[in-house]
Amino acid sequence: MKVLVAGLGNMGMSHALAHHKLAGAKIVGLVNRSTTALPAELQSYQFFNDFDAGLEETRPDLAVIATYSDSHADYACRAMEAGAHVFVEKPLATTVADARRVVDCAKAHGRKLVVGYILRHHPSWQRLIAEARALGGPYVFRLNLNQQSTGAAWETHKQLMQTTPPIVDCGVHYVDVMCQITDAKPVRVHGMGLRLSEEIAENMYNYGQFQVVFDDGSVGWYEAGWGPMMSEVAYFVKDVISPNGAVSILSGMHPDSDSVEGHTKVGSLRIHRADGTDRDVDFPGEPGHQALCDAEQAYMLKAISEDIDLTRHMEDAVQSLAICLAADESIRSGRAIDLKG
C-alpha cells in the first residue's frame, strides 16, 4: 500500500513512523510546507513542500493528512478524488458543512475515511467506556484537558489557534467519548470562553468550557485551555457519573500537562457503586503515544483490506465536531445553540 504522509508535526511524524514499520505499507512521500528535522528512519523518503505535487507524483493508495485543521477537508477530498483512501487527523474539518463534504466525497468515490480519534484505539479508554455503559444512564460527564504550554508547544498552539480554538481541537476526542457512552443525540450546547493572551488574535480565545445536553437527559461539561498561564492543579479531570455510581480516572497524568504521552494515559480507574462499594482497575503497561499511532494506522490498513463499513465512524466524527463547533458558536454569540437533527 503506497502511503503519502502530509504534515510532519507531532502526529504526522508519529503516523509516518508507524507506516515505516507496518507490514503492507510503503511510504512513497512526505509532505511539509517547511523543511523539518526528520528522524533517521524517515530521511530516505522523497520530500515535498506541496501537497498537490506529492499527490500527483506519488499517486498513493493512502493519504495520511496531519496538517493544520483548515486544510483537512480540501486535502482529504483532493486525495480521494485522486484515488486514495484517507486517514485524517481530528478535527475532520473546521465547519460542519466541510466535514459533511468530506464524508460525502468518501461515499461517492468508494474510499475509506478514518478520522484520528486516538482514544478509540486505547484499551484503557475502551474499558472506561464499557464500565460507564454498564452502570446505565442518564449520565453526568465531567471532562477537561488544560495544557500549560510554553516555548515551542505554545508556538504550536498559537499556530493552531489561527483557525481552531482548544475546545474544538481537543474537545472532539472527549465529546466522542461522551457520545459513545450515552449513545443519545445532542440537543443543546452552551459555551463560555476567554482570551487570556495578547499573543493570539483578537477574535480567538485560548480558554473555553461548554455544557451539552443529550436527549436521554445526560449532561456533559468539557473544558480546555492552552498557554503559559494555565494551571496544572486540575488540568486532567475525567469523571462519568450515573444514578448507579461513577467511573473516574485516578491516575496516569503526566507531570507535564503539555505532554502528548499524558493526554491518553488512564493509569487506573475507580468504579464506584451507589451502594458504597468501590473497586479500582489498574492498567500497567499502557500503550504510549507511538504505539497508539501504530494501532490507528494498522486499523486504517485493515479497514481497506477487509472493506470495513466505516459509516458509523464517519457519522460519529461529524457529530462530535458539530457539538464542539456549536460550543464555539455559543461562545461567540453569547447564546445557547440548539442542534439540528
Contacts in CASP RR format, 6 or more apart in sequence:
PFRMAT RR
TARGET T0000
AUTHOR 0000-0000-0000
METHOD contacts of the structure
MODEL  1
MKVLVAGLGNMGMSHALAHHKLAGAKIVGLVNRSTTALPAELQSYQFFND
FDAGLEETRPDLAVIATYSDSHADYACRAMEAGAHVFVEKPLATTVADAR
RVVDCAKAHGRKLVVGYILRHHPSWQRLIAEARALGGPYVFRLNLNQQST
GAAWETHKQLMQTTPPIVDCGVHYVDVMCQITDAKPVRVHGMGLRLSEEI
AENMYNYGQFQVVFDDGSVGWYEAGWGPMMSEVAYFVKDVISPNGAVSIL
SGMHPDSDSVEGHTKVGSLRIHRADGTDRDVDFPGEPGHQALCDAEQAYM
LKAISEDIDLTRHMEDAVQSLAICLAADESIRSGRAIDLKG
1 24 0 8 1.000
1 25 0 8 1.000
1 26 0 8 1.000
1 61 0 8 1.000
1 62 0 8 1.000
1 301 0 8 1.000
1 304 0 8 1.000
2 26 0 8 1.000
2 28 0 8 1.000
2 58 0 8 1.000
2 59 0 8 1.000
2 60 0 8 1.000
2 61 0 8 1.000
2 62 0 8 1.000
3 19 0 8 1.000
3 25 0 8 1.000
3 26 0 8 1.000
3 27 0 8 1.000
3 28 0 8 1.000
3 29 0 8 1.000
3 60 0 8 1.000
3 61 0 8 1.000
3 62 0 8 1.000
3 63 0 8 1.000
3 64 0 8 1.000
4 27 0 8 1.000
4 28 0 8 1.000
4 29 0 8 1.000
4 30 0 8 1.000
4 31 0 8 1.000
4 54 0 8 1.000
4 55 0 8 1.000
4 58 0 8 1.000
4 60 0 8 1.000
4 62 0 8 1.000
4 63 0 8 1.000
4 64 0 8 1.000
4 79 0 8 1.000
4 84 0 8 1.000
5 12 0 8 1.000
5 15 0 8 1.000
5 16 0 8 1.000
5 19 0 8 1.000
5 27 0 8 1.000
5 29 0 8 1.000
5 30 0 8 1.000
5 31 0 8 1.000
5 64 0 8 1.000
5 66 0 8 1.000
6 30 0 8 1.000
6 31 0 8 1.000
6 32 0 8 1.000
6 51 0 8 1.000
6 63 0 8 1.000
6 64 0 8 1.000
6 65 0 8 1.000
6 66 0 8 1.000
6 67 0 8 1.000
6 75 0 8 1.000
7 31 0 8 1.000
7 32 0 8 1.000
7 33 0 8 1.000
7 65 0 8 1.000
7 66 0 8 1.000
7 67 0 8 1.000
8 16 0 8 1.000
8 30 0 8 1.000
8 31 0 8 1.000
8 32 0 8 1.000
8 36 0 8 1.000
8 38 0 8 1.000
8 66 0 8 1.000
9 32 0 8 1.000
9 36 0 8 1.000
9 66 0 8 1.000
10 260 0 8 1.000
11 66 0 8 1.000
11 89 0 8 1.000
11 293 0 8 1.000
12 64 0 8 1.000
12 66 0 8 1.000
12 89 0 8 1.000
13 38 0 8 1.000
13 39 0 8 1.000
13 42 0 8 1.000
14 289 0 8 1.000
14 290 0 8 1.000
14 293 0 8 1.000
15 64 0 8 1.000
15 66 0 8 1.000
15 87 0 8 1.000
15 293 0 8 1.000
15 296 0 8 1.000
15 297 0 8 1.000
16 27 0 8 1.000
16 30 0 8 1.000
16 42 0 8 1.000
16 45 0 8 1.000
16 64 0 8 1.000
17 39 0 8 1.000
17 41 0 8 1.000
17 42 0 8 1.000
17 290 0 8 1.000
17 293 0 8 1.000
18 290 0 8 1.000
18 293 0 8 1.000
18 294 0 8 1.000
18 296 0 8 1.000
18 297 0 8 1.000
18 298 0 8 1.000
19 25 0 8 1.000
19 26 0 8 1.000
19 27 0 8 1.000
19 64 0 8 1.000
19 297 0 8 1.000
20 27 0 8 1.000
20 41 0 8 1.000
20 42 0 8 1.000
21 41 0 8 1.000
21 294 0 8 1.000
22 294 0 8 1.000
22 297 0 8 1.000
22 298 0 8 1.000
22 301 0 8 1.000
24 301 0 8 1.000
25 62 0 8 1.000
25 297 0 8 1.000
25 301 0 8 1.000
27 42 0 8 1.000
27 45 0 8 1.000
28 45 0 8 1.000
28 46 0 8 1.000
28 58 0 8 1.000
28 60 0 8 1.000
29 45 0 8 1.000
29 46 0 8 1.000
29 47 0 8 1.000
29 48 0 8 1.000
29 54 0 8 1.000
29 58 0 8 1.000
29 60 0 8 1.000
30 38 0 8 1.000
30 42 0 8 1.000
30 45 0 8 1.000
30 46 0 8 1.000
30 47 0 8 1.000
30 48 0 8 1.000
31 47 0 8 1.000
31 48 0 8 1.000
31 49 0 8 1.000
31 50 0 8 1.000
31 51 0 8 1.000
31 54 0 8 1.000
32 47 0 8 1.000
32 48 0 8 1.000
32 49 0 8 1.000
33 49 0 8 1.000
34 49 0 8 1.000
35 47 0 8 1.000
35 49 0 8 1.000
46 57 0 8 1.000
46 58 0 8 1.000
48 54 0 8 1.000
48 57 0 8 1.000
51 67 0 8 1.000
51 71 0 8 1.000
51 75 0 8 1.000
51 78 0 8 1.000
52 78 0 8 1.000
55 63 0 8 1.000
55 78 0 8 1.000
55 79 0 8 1.000
55 82 0 8 1.000
55 84 0 8 1.000
56 82 0 8 1.000
59 82 0 8 1.000
59 83 0 8 1.000
60 79 0 8 1.000
60 84 0 8 1.000
61 83 0 8 1.000
61 84 0 8 1.000
61 85 0 8 1.000
61 304 0 8 1.000
62 84 0 8 1.000
62 85 0 8 1.000
62 86 0 8 1.000
62 87 0 8 1.000
62 300 0 8 1.000
62 301 0 8 1.000
62 304 0 8 1.000
63 75 0 8 1.000
63 76 0 8 1.000
63 79 0 8 1.000
63 84 0 8 1.000
63 85 0 8 1.000
63 86 0 8 1.000
63 87 0 8 1.000
64 86 0 8 1.000
64 87 0 8 1.000
64 88 0 8 1.000
64 297 0 8 1.000
64 300 0 8 1.000
65 71 0 8 1.000
65 72 0 8 1.000
65 75 0 8 1.000
65 76 0 8 1.000
65 79 0 8 1.000
65 86 0 8 1.000
65 87 0 8 1.000
65 88 0 8 1.000
65 89 0 8 1.000
66 88 0 8 1.000
66 89 0 8 1.000
67 75 0 8 1.000
67 89 0 8 1.000
68 159 0 8 1.000
68 160 0 8 1.000
68 162 0 8 1.000
68 163 0 8 1.000
68 164 0 8 1.000
69 91 0 8 1.000
69 93 0 8 1.000
69 94 0 8 1.000
69 160 0 8 1.000
69 163 0 8 1.000
69 164 0 8 1.000
69 168 0 8 1.000
69 169 0 8 1.000
70 94 0 8 1.000
70 162 0 8 1.000
70 163 0 8 1.000
70 164 0 8 1.000
72 88 0 8 1.000
72 89 0 8 1.000
72 91 0 8 1.000
72 92 0 8 1.000
72 93 0 8 1.000
72 94 0 8 1.000
72 98 0 8 1.000
72 102 0 8 1.000
73 92 0 8 1.000
73 93 0 8 1.000
73 94 0 8 1.000
73 95 0 8 1.000
73 98 0 8 1.000
73 99 0 8 1.000
73 101 0 8 1.000
73 102 0 8 1.000
75 88 0 8 1.000
76 86 0 8 1.000
76 88 0 8 1.000
76 92 0 8 1.000
76 102 0 8 1.000
76 105 0 8 1.000
76 113 0 8 1.000
77 101 0 8 1.000
77 102 0 8 1.000
77 105 0 8 1.000
79 86 0 8 1.000
80 86 0 8 1.000
80 105 0 8 1.000
80 106 0 8 1.000
80 109 0 8 1.000
80 111 0 8 1.000
80 113 0 8 1.000
81 105 0 8 1.000
81 109 0 8 1.000
83 109 0 8 1.000
83 111 0 8 1.000
84 111 0 8 1.000
85 111 0 8 1.000
85 112 0 8 1.000
85 113 0 8 1.000
85 300 0 8 1.000
85 303 0 8 1.000
85 304 0 8 1.000
86 102 0 8 1.000
86 106 0 8 1.000
86 111 0 8 1.000
86 112 0 8 1.000
86 113 0 8 1.000
86 114 0 8 1.000
87 113 0 8 1.000
87 114 0 8 1.000
87 115 0 8 1.000
87 116 0 8 1.000
87 296 0 8 1.000
87 297 0 8 1.000
87 300 0 8 1.000
88 102 0 8 1.000
88 113 0 8 1.000
88 114 0 8 1.000
88 115 0 8 1.000
88 116 0 8 1.000
89 115 0 8 1.000
89 116 0 8 1.000
90 115 0 8 1.000
90 116 0 8 1.000
90 117 0 8 1.000
90 169 0 8 1.000
90 172 0 8 1.000
90 173 0 8 1.000
90 317 0 8 1.000
91 99 0 8 1.000
91 164 0 8 1.000
91 168 0 8 1.000
91 169 0 8 1.000
91 172 0 8 1.000
91 321 0 8 1.000
91 324 0 8 1.000
92 98 0 8 1.000
92 99 0 8 1.000
92 102 0 8 1.000
92 103 0 8 1.000
92 115 0 8 1.000
92 317 0 8 1.000
92 318 0 8 1.000
92 321 0 8 1.000
93 99 0 8 1.000
93 101 0 8 1.000
93 102 0 8 1.000
93 321 0 8 1.000
94 163 0 8 1.000
94 164 0 8 1.000
94 168 0 8 1.000
95 325 0 8 1.000
96 318 0 8 1.000
96 321 0 8 1.000
96 322 0 8 1.000
96 325 0 8 1.000
99 317 0 8 1.000
99 318 0 8 1.000
99 321 0 8 1.000
99 322 0 8 1.000
100 318 0 8 1.000
102 113 0 8 1.000
103 113 0 8 1.000
103 314 0 8 1.000
103 315 0 8 1.000
103 317 0 8 1.000
103 318 0 8 1.000
105 111 0 8 1.000
106 112 0 8 1.000
106 113 0 8 1.000
106 310 0 8 1.000
106 314 0 8 1.000
112 300 0 8 1.000
112 303 0 8 1.000
112 304 0 8 1.000
112 308 0 8 1.000
112 310 0 8 1.000
113 310 0 8 1.000
113 314 0 8 1.000
114 296 0 8 1.000
114 299 0 8 1.000
114 300 0 8 1.000
114 303 0 8 1.000
114 310 0 8 1.000
114 313 0 8 1.000
115 313 0 8 1.000
115 314 0 8 1.000
115 317 0 8 1.000
116 296 0 8 1.000
117 172 0 8 1.000
117 173 0 8 1.000
117 176 0 8 1.000
117 316 0 8 1.000
117 317 0 8 1.000
118 173 0 8 1.000
118 264 0 8 1.000
118 292 0 8 1.000
118 293 0 8 1.000
118 296 0 8 1.000
119 125 0 8 1.000
119 173 0 8 1.000
119 176 0 8 1.000
119 177 0 8 1.000
119 264 0 8 1.000
120 126 0 8 1.000
120 176 0 8 1.000
121 292 0 8 1.000
121 295 0 8 1.000
121 296 0 8 1.000
121 299 0 8 1.000
122 264 0 8 1.000
122 266 0 8 1.000
122 286 0 8 1.000
122 287 0 8 1.000
122 292 0 8 1.000
123 283 0 8 1.000
123 286 0 8 1.000
123 287 0 8 1.000
124 265 0 8 1.000
124 266 0 8 1.000
124 267 0 8 1.000
124 269 0 8 1.000
124 283 0 8 1.000
124 286 0 8 1.000
125 177 0 8 1.000
125 264 0 8 1.000
125 266 0 8 1.000
127 266 0 8 1.000
127 269 0 8 1.000
127 281 0 8 1.000
127 283 0 8 1.000
128 177 0 8 1.000
128 238 0 8 1.000
128 240 0 8 1.000
128 247 0 8 1.000
128 249 0 8 1.000
128 266 0 8 1.000
128 269 0 8 1.000
129 177 0 8 1.000
129 180 0 8 1.000
129 181 0 8 1.000
131 247 0 8 1.000
131 269 0 8 1.000
131 271 0 8 1.000
131 281 0 8 1.000
132 139 0 8 1.000
132 181 0 8 1.000
132 240 0 8 1.000
132 242 0 8 1.000
132 247 0 8 1.000
133 181 0 8 1.000
135 240 0 8 1.000
135 242 0 8 1.000
135 244 0 8 1.000
135 245 0 8 1.000
135 246 0 8 1.000
135 247 0 8 1.000
136 242 0 8 1.000
136 243 0 8 1.000
136 244 0 8 1.000
137 182 0 8 1.000
137 216 0 8 1.000
137 218 0 8 1.000
137 242 0 8 1.000
137 243 0 8 1.000
137 244 0 8 1.000
138 182 0 8 1.000
138 214 0 8 1.000
138 216 0 8 1.000
138 217 0 8 1.000
138 218 0 8 1.000
138 219 0 8 1.000
138 242 0 8 1.000
138 243 0 8 1.000
139 178 0 8 1.000
139 181 0 8 1.000
139 182 0 8 1.000
139 218 0 8 1.000
139 219 0 8 1.000
139 220 0 8 1.000
139 240 0 8 1.000
139 241 0 8 1.000
139 242 0 8 1.000
140 218 0 8 1.000
140 219 0 8 1.000
140 220 0 8 1.000
140 239 0 8 1.000
140 240 0 8 1.000
140 241 0 8 1.000
140 242 0 8 1.000
141 177 0 8 1.000
141 178 0 8 1.000
141 181 0 8 1.000
141 218 0 8 1.000
141 219 0 8 1.000
141 220 0 8 1.000
141 221 0 8 1.000
141 222 0 8 1.000
141 239 0 8 1.000
141 240 0 8 1.000
141 241 0 8 1.000
142 220 0 8 1.000
142 221 0 8 1.000
142 237 0 8 1.000
142 238 0 8 1.000
142 239 0 8 1.000
142 240 0 8 1.000
142 241 0 8 1.000
143 174 0 8 1.000
143 177 0 8 1.000
143 178 0 8 1.000
143 220 0 8 1.000
143 221 0 8 1.000
143 222 0 8 1.000
143 223 0 8 1.000
143 237 0 8 1.000
143 238 0 8 1.000
143 239 0 8 1.000
144 209 0 8 1.000
144 221 0 8 1.000
144 222 0 8 1.000
144 223 0 8 1.000
144 224 0 8 1.000
144 234 0 8 1.000
144 235 0 8 1.000
144 236 0 8 1.000
144 237 0 8 1.000
145 170 0 8 1.000
145 171 0 8 1.000
145 174 0 8 1.000
145 223 0 8 1.000
145 224 0 8 1.000
145 225 0 8 1.000
145 235 0 8 1.000
145 236 0 8 1.000
145 263 0 8 1.000
146 207 0 8 1.000
146 223 0 8 1.000
146 224 0 8 1.000
146 225 0 8 1.000
146 226 0 8 1.000
146 230 0 8 1.000
146 231 0 8 1.000
146 232 0 8 1.000
146 234 0 8 1.000
146 235 0 8 1.000
146 236 0 8 1.000
146 257 0 8 1.000
147 153 0 8 1.000
147 157 0 8 1.000
147 166 0 8 1.000
147 224 0 8 1.000
147 225 0 8 1.000
147 226 0 8 1.000
147 227 0 8 1.000
147 230 0 8 1.000
147 235 0 8 1.000
147 257 0 8 1.000
147 258 0 8 1.000
148 227 0 8 1.000
148 228 0 8 1.000
148 229 0 8 1.000
148 230 0 8 1.000
148 231 0 8 1.000
148 232 0 8 1.000
148 235 0 8 1.000
148 256 0 8 1.000
148 257 0 8 1.000
148 258 0 8 1.000
149 156 0 8 1.000
149 157 0 8 1.000
149 226 0 8 1.000
149 227 0 8 1.000
149 228 0 8 1.000
149 230 0 8 1.000
149 258 0 8 1.000
150 227 0 8 1.000
150 228 0 8 1.000
150 258 0 8 1.000
151 228 0 8 1.000
153 258 0 8 1.000
154 226 0 8 1.000
154 227 0 8 1.000
154 228 0 8 1.000
157 166 0 8 1.000
157 206 0 8 1.000
157 226 0 8 1.000
157 227 0 8 1.000
158 199 0 8 1.000
158 200 0 8 1.000
160 169 0 8 1.000
161 200 0 8 1.000
161 201 0 8 1.000
161 204 0 8 1.000
161 206 0 8 1.000
161 226 0 8 1.000
162 201 0 8 1.000
162 204 0 8 1.000
165 204 0 8 1.000
165 205 0 8 1.000
165 206 0 8 1.000
165 208 0 8 1.000
165 328 0 8 1.000
165 331 0 8 1.000
166 206 0 8 1.000
166 207 0 8 1.000
166 208 0 8 1.000
166 224 0 8 1.000
166 225 0 8 1.000
166 226 0 8 1.000
167 208 0 8 1.000
167 209 0 8 1.000
167 210 0 8 1.000
167 222 0 8 1.000
167 223 0 8 1.000
167 224 0 8 1.000
167 225 0 8 1.000
167 324 0 8 1.000
167 327 0 8 1.000
167 328 0 8 1.000
167 331 0 8 1.000
168 321 0 8 1.000
168 324 0 8 1.000
168 325 0 8 1.000
168 327 0 8 1.000
168 328 0 8 1.000
169 224 0 8 1.000
170 224 0 8 1.000
171 222 0 8 1.000
171 224 0 8 1.000
171 320 0 8 1.000
171 324 0 8 1.000
172 317 0 8 1.000
172 320 0 8 1.000
172 321 0 8 1.000
172 324 0 8 1.000
174 222 0 8 1.000
175 212 0 8 1.000
175 222 0 8 1.000
175 320 0 8 1.000
175 323 0 8 1.000
175 324 0 8 1.000
176 316 0 8 1.000
176 317 0 8 1.000
176 320 0 8 1.000
178 212 0 8 1.000
178 214 0 8 1.000
178 218 0 8 1.000
178 220 0 8 1.000
178 222 0 8 1.000
179 186 0 8 1.000
179 316 0 8 1.000
179 319 0 8 1.000
179 320 0 8 1.000
179 323 0 8 1.000
180 316 0 8 1.000
181 240 0 8 1.000
182 214 0 8 1.000
182 216 0 8 1.000
182 218 0 8 1.000
184 214 0 8 1.000
184 215 0 8 1.000
184 216 0 8 1.000
184 217 0 8 1.000
184 218 0 8 1.000
185 214 0 8 1.000
185 215 0 8 1.000
185 339 0 8 1.000
185 341 0 8 1.000
186 212 0 8 1.000
186 213 0 8 1.000
186 214 0 8 1.000
186 215 0 8 1.000
186 319 0 8 1.000
186 322 0 8 1.000
186 323 0 8 1.000
186 339 0 8 1.000
187 213 0 8 1.000
187 214 0 8 1.000
187 215 0 8 1.000
187 338 0 8 1.000
187 339 0 8 1.000
188 212 0 8 1.000
188 213 0 8 1.000
188 336 0 8 1.000
188 337 0 8 1.000
188 338 0 8 1.000
188 339 0 8 1.000
189 210 0 8 1.000
189 211 0 8 1.000
189 212 0 8 1.000
189 213 0 8 1.000
189 323 0 8 1.000
189 326 0 8 1.000
189 327 0 8 1.000
189 330 0 8 1.000
189 336 0 8 1.000
189 337 0 8 1.000
189 339 0 8 1.000
190 210 0 8 1.000
190 211 0 8 1.000
190 327 0 8 1.000
190 330 0 8 1.000
190 336 0 8 1.000
190 337 0 8 1.000
191 208 0 8 1.000
191 209 0 8 1.000
191 210 0 8 1.000
191 211 0 8 1.000
191 327 0 8 1.000
191 330 0 8 1.000
191 331 0 8 1.000
191 334 0 8 1.000
191 336 0 8 1.000
192 208 0 8 1.000
192 209 0 8 1.000
192 210 0 8 1.000
192 330 0 8 1.000
192 331 0 8 1.000
193 205 0 8 1.000
193 207 0 8 1.000
193 208 0 8 1.000
193 209 0 8 1.000
193 331 0 8 1.000
194 205 0 8 1.000
194 207 0 8 1.000
194 208 0 8 1.000
195 202 0 8 1.000
195 204 0 8 1.000
195 205 0 8 1.000
195 206 0 8 1.000
195 207 0 8 1.000
196 205 0 8 1.000
196 206 0 8 1.000
196 207 0 8 1.000
196 227 0 8 1.000
196 229 0 8 1.000
197 206 0 8 1.000
197 227 0 8 1.000
197 229 0 8 1.000
200 206 0 8 1.000
205 331 0 8 1.000
206 225 0 8 1.000
206 226 0 8 1.000
206 227 0 8 1.000
207 224 0 8 1.000
207 225 0 8 1.000
207 226 0 8 1.000
207 230 0 8 1.000
208 223 0 8 1.000
208 224 0 8 1.000
208 225 0 8 1.000
208 331 0 8 1.000
209 221 0 8 1.000
209 222 0 8 1.000
209 223 0 8 1.000
209 224 0 8 1.000
210 221 0 8 1.000
210 222 0 8 1.000
210 324 0 8 1.000
210 327 0 8 1.000
210 330 0 8 1.000
210 331 0 8 1.000
211 219 0 8 1.000
211 220 0 8 1.000
211 221 0 8 1.000
212 219 0 8 1.000
212 220 0 8 1.000
212 222 0 8 1.000
212 323 0 8 1.000
212 327 0 8 1.000
213 219 0 8 1.000
213 220 0 8 1.000
214 220 0 8 1.000
222 327 0 8 1.000
223 237 0 8 1.000
230 257 0 8 1.000
232 257 0 8 1.000
235 253 0 8 1.000
235 257 0 8 1.000
236 249 0 8 1.000
236 253 0 8 1.000
236 257 0 8 1.000
236 262 0 8 1.000
238 248 0 8 1.000
238 249 0 8 1.000
239 246 0 8 1.000
239 247 0 8 1.000
239 248 0 8 1.000
239 249 0 8 1.000
240 246 0 8 1.000
240 247 0 8 1.000
240 248 0 8 1.000
243 274 0 8 1.000
244 273 0 8 1.000
244 274 0 8 1.000
245 272 0 8 1.000
245 273 0 8 1.000
245 274 0 8 1.000
246 270 0 8 1.000
246 271 0 8 1.000
246 272 0 8 1.000
247 269 0 8 1.000
247 270 0 8 1.000
247 271 0 8 1.000
247 272 0 8 1.000
248 269 0 8 1.000
248 270 0 8 1.000
248 272 0 8 1.000
249 266 0 8 1.000
249 267 0 8 1.000
249 268 0 8 1.000
249 269 0 8 1.000
250 267 0 8 1.000
250 268 0 8 1.000
250 269 0 8 1.000
250 270 0 8 1.000
250 280 0 8 1.000
251 266 0 8 1.000
251 267 0 8 1.000
251 268 0 8 1.000
252 262 0 8 1.000
252 265 0 8 1.000
252 266 0 8 1.000
252 267 0 8 1.000
252 268 0 8 1.000
253 262 0 8 1.000
253 265 0 8 1.000
254 261 0 8 1.000
254 262 0 8 1.000
254 263 0 8 1.000
254 265 0 8 1.000
256 262 0 8 1.000
260 289 0 8 1.000
261 288 0 8 1.000
261 289 0 8 1.000
264 288 0 8 1.000
264 289 0 8 1.000
264 292 0 8 1.000
265 286 0 8 1.000
265 288 0 8 1.000
266 283 0 8 1.000
266 286 0 8 1.000
267 282 0 8 1.000
267 283 0 8 1.000
267 286 0 8 1.000
268 280 0 8 1.000
268 281 0 8 1.000
268 282 0 8 1.000
268 283 0 8 1.000
269 280 0 8 1.000
269 281 0 8 1.000
269 283 0 8 1.000
270 278 0 8 1.000
270 279 0 8 1.000
270 280 0 8 1.000
271 278 0 8 1.000
271 279 0 8 1.000
271 280 0 8 1.000
271 281 0 8 1.000
272 278 0 8 1.000
287 295 0 8 1.000
302 308 0 8 1.000
303 310 0 8 1.000
322 339 0 8 1.000
323 339 0 8 1.000
326 337 0 8 1.000
326 339 0 8 1.000
327 337 0 8 1.000
329 337 0 8 1.000
330 336 0 8 1.000
330 337 0 8 1.000
END
